[in-house]
Amino acid sequence: MDPQVLTNGTVWLSTPTGADIDAITECCQHPSIGEWVTIPVPYTRDNAKTFVEDIVGPGWAGKSPTWAVREHADGPVVGMIGLGERDESSAEIGYWLAPRVRSRGLMTQSVALVCDFGFRPDRLGLQRISWRAFVGNYPSAAVVRRNGFHYEGLSRLGSLQRGRRRDHWRAARLNTDPTTPSPHWPPEFQRSFEPSSGPN
């Protein structure tokens, strides 16, 4: 599959390239990113170079696309989003966003664009897009809930992060689900869903 640029005129998603390595490295220094994703800590420029050269390109070839999140078509990387862990009709969405650009709705819009790409019959034609996040990552949960994902439960010690097992939450959206915010979440998440509390 050839790389595709996605935009709604507010956020731009495009393939990360070698020119983005320094920006990716800088973003991934922030503790709030390393806390919730499985990147190496400390994160080095070599890690970013390996990601761009060995993961992004082969991912597109295998229909597991990755996009850099940008505020302008030619702007610097401020986040990352992709579809991985996939089979013929399903994939898992994952993402991170630099702290300095949170609270602008960029990731909520990015997830909407990627889900549309994933579900469209003329793109990936998926039937299901899943999500998981380490327990406690309420901002990430708020993003997918706004995009119609249904909460599906908690997996005890379900994910591995740098040699340590952690509990994670699960949610998913089907191609037949509405795109409006899902009511299918436990009460404990309600505070993070209030408009003033979400950072993404």
C-alpha positions in Angstrom: 0.0 0.0 0.0 1.3 3.5 -0.9 1.4 6.0 1.9 -1.6 8.2 2.1 -1.9 11.8 3.5 -5.0 12.4 5.6 -6.4 15.8 6.6 -9.5 17.7 7.6 -8.0 21.1 7.2 -7.1 21.4 10.9 -4.8 18.4 11.4 -2.5 16.7 8.8 -1.4 13.1 9.0 1.5 12.1 6.8 4.3 9.5 6.7 7.2 10.2 9.1 10.5 10.5 7.2 14.1 10.9 7.9 13.6 14.7 8.2 11.4 14.1 11.2 13.9 12.0 13.3 15.0 14.9 15.5 11.5 16.1 16.2 10.4 12.6 17.1 13.4 12.2 19.4 12.5 15.5 21.1 8.9 14.6 21.6 9.7 11.3 23.1 11.8 12.8 25.8 8.7 13.8 27.8 7.9 11.5 30.7 4.2 11.6 30.0 4.8 9.8 26.7 7.1 7.2 28.0 4.7 6.5 30.9 1.9 5.3 28.7 3.5 3.8 25.6 6.1 1.1 25.0 8.9 3.2 23.5 12.4 2.7 24.9 13.3 4.9 27.9 15.6 6.8 27.6 14.6 7.4 24.0 17.6 8.2 21.7 18.0 9.5 18.1 19.0 6.0 17.1 15.6 4.7 18.4 13.8 7.3 16.2 15.9 6.5 13.2 15.1 2.8 13.6 11.4 3.6 13.9 11.4 5.6 10.7 13.6 3.3 8.6 12.6 -0.2 9.9 9.0 0.1 11.1 7.2 2.8 9.1 8.1 1.7 5.6 7.5 -2.0 6.1 4.3 -1.2 8.0 2.8 0.6 5.0 3.9 -2.3 2.8 2.1 -4.7 5.1 -1.0 -2.5 5.4 -0.1 -1.5 8.9 0.2 2.3 8.3 1.8 4.9 10.6 1.3 8.7 10.3 3.0 11.6 11.9 0.5 14.2 13.3 1.2 17.7 12.2 -0.6 21.1 12.7 0.3 22.1 9.1 1.0 20.2 5.9 4.7 20.9 6.2 4.8 21.4 10.0 6.9 19.5 12.5 5.8 16.2 14.1 3.7 16.7 17.2 2.4 13.2 17.5 2.2 9.8 16.0 -0.8 7.5 15.2 -1.0 4.1 13.4 -2.9 0.9 12.8 -1.1 -2.3 13.8 -1.6 -5.8 15.2 -3.8 -6.5 12.3 -5.4 -9.4 10.4 -7.5 -9.4 7.3 -10.4 -7.4 8.8 -9.2 -5.9 12.1 -6.4 -3.7 13.5 -5.4 -1.9 16.7 -5.0 1.8 16.9 -2.3 3.4 18.8 -1.1 7.0 19.3 0.8 9.6 21.3 0.7 13.4 21.3 3.3 15.9 22.5 2.2 17.7 25.7 2.6 21.2 24.2 -0.2 20.7 21.7 -2.7 18.9 23.9 -6.2 20.3 24.7 -6.8 21.3 21.0 -8.6 18.2 19.8 -5.8 17.2 17.5 -5.8 13.6 18.6 -9.5 13.2 18.6 -9.6 14.5 15.0 -6.6 12.3 14.1 -8.4 9.1 15.4 -11.5 10.1 13.4 -9.4 10.4 10.2 -7.6 7.1 10.8 -10.8 5.2 11.6 -12.4 6.5 8.4 -9.4 5.4 6.4 -9.4 2.0 8.1 -13.1 1.3 7.6 -13.5 2.6 4.0 -13.9 -0.3 1.5 -11.5 1.4 -0.9 -8.8 1.7 1.7 -8.3 -1.0 4.3 -11.9 -2.3 4.5 -11.7 -3.2 8.2 -14.6 -4.4 10.2 -13.1 -3.7 13.7 -10.6 -1.3 15.1 -9.5 -2.1 18.7 -7.7 0.1 21.3 -5.9 -0.7 24.5 -4.2 1.5 27.1 -2.5 1.0 30.4 -5.0 1.4 33.3 -5.0 5.1 34.4 -4.6 6.6 30.9 -8.0 8.4 31.0 -7.1 11.0 28.4 -6.5 8.2 25.8 -9.8 6.6 26.8 -11.6 9.9 26.3 -10.2 10.2 22.8 -11.6 6.9 21.6 -14.8 7.3 23.5 -15.5 10.5 21.5 -14.9 8.5 18.3 -17.5 5.9 19.1 -15.4 3.1 20.7 -17.2 0.8 23.1 -15.5 -0.2 26.4 -14.8 -4.0 26.4 -13.1 -4.6 29.7 -9.8 -4.8 31.6 -7.0 -7.3 30.9 -5.0 -8.1 34.1 -1.3 -7.9 33.3 -2.4 -7.9 29.7 0.5 -5.8 28.2 4.2 -5.8 28.5 6.1 -2.5 28.9 9.9 -2.5 29.0 10.0 -5.9 30.8 7.1 -5.2 33.2 3.6 -6.5 32.8 0.7 -4.0 33.4 -3.1 -4.1 33.4 -4.7 -2.5 30.4 -8.2 -1.4 29.3 -9.8 -2.6 26.0 -12.2 -0.9 23.7 -13.2 -1.2 20.1 -15.3 0.2 17.3 -17.0 -1.7 14.5 -17.6 -0.4 11.0 -21.3 -0.5 11.8 -21.0 1.6 15.0 -22.0 5.3 15.0 -19.2 7.8 15.1 -20.8 9.8 18.0 -19.5 9.5 21.6 -20.2 6.1 23.0 -22.4 5.7 26.2 -20.9 2.2 26.7 -18.3 3.1 29.3 -18.2 2.5 33.1 -19.1 5.4 35.4 -15.4 5.7 36.6 -14.5 7.2 33.2 -17.1 9.9 33.3 -15.0 12.7 34.7 -12.4 12.2 32.0 -15.1 12.6 29.4 -16.2 16.1 30.5 -15.1 18.7 27.9 -12.8 20.6 30.2 -10.8 17.5 31.4 -9.5 15.9 28.2 -6.0 16.9 27.0 -6.2 15.6 23.5 
